[in-house]
């Protein structure tokens, strides 16, 4: 199995469903999604989908009655989108909020009782000598988003 990686960071590139690009979310290097494997020229590339877009689809499938919002660099480009999504979550109009590190810090929602961290070990492989420390910090910050009210919260780390 060949994984297309960033030439600068050596991290796997992310394919976006809504476009034909593959990008590094660490340094923003971007290329058109290759139509064939660059290593062997195989034309049956399978896009595994492990990011927030794929997670959103899975969550909507498993919780069809819930309103799901996604906060990541793709969905938060328009001015005011960040505040809009957070207000909807605060008001209970959104029941499930998915996102990247941008939802880990500084948010106070007393009704959040479950927080999940998916692929927590991915950040350990970033090209940064402080990768382990930063990973611990982000997991700790995410864990701090739950159980802020009267009821106890839970944190699931994959």
C-alpha positions in Angstrom: 0.0 0.0 0.0 1.4 3.4 -1.0 0.3 6.5 0.8 0.8 9.9 -0.9 2.7 12.1 1.5 3.7 15.7 1.8 7.2 16.3 0.4 7.9 18.8 3.1 6.4 17.2 6.2 6.2 13.5 5.2 2.7 13.4 6.5 -0.2 11.7 4.5 -2.0 14.1 2.3 -5.8 14.4 2.8 -8.2 14.1 -0.1 -11.3 16.3 0.0 -14.6 14.9 -1.1 -15.8 18.2 -2.4 -12.8 18.8 -4.7 -10.1 17.1 -6.6 -7.2 18.2 -4.3 -5.0 16.5 -1.8 -3.5 18.7 0.9 -1.3 18.6 3.9 -3.2 20.1 6.8 0.1 20.8 8.6 1.9 23.0 6.1 -0.9 23.5 3.5 1.0 21.9 0.6 -1.6 21.0 -2.0 -1.6 19.0 -5.2 -4.4 17.7 -7.5 -5.6 14.3 -6.3 -3.5 11.8 -8.4 -5.7 9.8 -10.8 -3.3 6.9 -10.5 -0.8 5.7 -7.9 2.4 7.7 -8.3 4.5 4.7 -7.4 3.0 1.9 -9.5 0.5 3.6 -11.9 -2.4 1.6 -10.5 -5.7 3.3 -11.5 -7.9 1.8 -8.8 -7.0 4.1 -6.0 -9.2 3.6 -2.9 -9.7 6.7 -0.8 -10.2 5.5 2.7 -11.7 8.6 4.3 -10.6 9.0 7.9 -11.1 12.7 8.4 -13.9 14.9 9.7 -15.8 14.7 6.4 -16.0 10.9 6.7 -16.7 11.1 10.5 -19.6 13.4 9.7 -21.1 10.9 7.3 -20.7 8.1 9.8 -22.3 10.0 12.7 -25.2 11.2 10.6 -25.8 7.5 9.6 -25.6 6.3 13.2 -27.7 9.1 14.7 -30.2 10.0 12.0 -32.4 12.2 14.3 -29.5 14.4 15.5 -28.4 17.6 14.0 -24.6 17.4 13.2 -22.2 20.3 12.5 -18.6 20.1 11.5 -16.0 22.6 12.4 -12.7 22.4 10.5 -10.7 24.5 8.1 -13.0 23.6 5.2 -16.3 24.6 6.9 -15.1 27.7 8.8 -13.9 29.8 5.8 -16.8 32.2 5.6 -16.9 35.1 8.0 -19.2 34.4 10.9 -19.4 30.7 10.4 -17.5 29.9 13.6 -19.8 32.0 15.7 -22.9 30.6 13.9 -22.0 27.0 14.5 -21.1 27.6 18.2 -24.3 29.5 18.8 -26.4 26.7 17.3 -24.6 24.2 19.5 -25.0 26.5 22.6 -28.8 26.8 21.9 -29.2 23.1 21.4 -30.1 23.4 17.7 -27.0 21.2 17.0 -26.7 18.1 19.1 -23.4 16.7 17.8 -20.4 18.9 17.1 -17.5 17.4 15.2 -14.2 19.2 14.6 -10.5 19.5 14.6 -8.3 21.1 17.2 -10.2 24.4 16.7 -12.9 23.1 19.1 -10.5 22.0 21.8 -9.7 25.3 23.5 -11.7 28.0 25.3 -15.2 26.7 24.8 -17.6 26.3 27.8 -20.7 24.2 27.2 -22.1 22.9 30.5 -24.3 20.3 28.7 -21.4 18.5 27.0 -21.2 15.1 28.6 -19.2 13.1 26.0 -16.1 14.1 24.1 -14.2 11.8 21.7 -10.7 12.1 20.3 -10.1 10.1 17.2 -6.7 9.0 16.0 -5.1 10.8 18.9 -1.7 9.3 18.1 -1.5 10.9 14.6 -0.1 14.1 16.1 2.8 12.2 17.6 4.3 11.8 14.2 4.3 15.5 13.3 7.8 16.8 12.4 8.1 18.7 15.6 10.4 17.7 18.6 7.5 18.7 20.9 4.9 16.5 19.2 4.4 14.3 22.3 3.9 17.3 24.5 1.6 19.0 22.1 -0.5 15.8 21.7 -0.8 15.5 25.5 -1.9 19.2 25.7 -4.5 18.9 23.0 -6.0 15.7 24.5 -6.1 17.3 27.9 -7.8 20.4 26.5 -10.4 18.3 24.7 -11.0 16.4 27.9 -11.6 19.6 29.7 -14.6 20.4 27.4 -16.8 17.8 29.1 -18.5 17.7 32.5 -18.2 21.4 33.1 -21.8 21.6 34.5 -23.4 19.7 37.3 -23.1 16.3 35.7 -20.0 14.2 35.2 -18.7 13.9 31.6 -16.8 11.1 29.7 -13.9 11.2 27.4 -13.2 8.5 24.8 -9.7 8.5 23.2 -8.9 6.3 20.2 
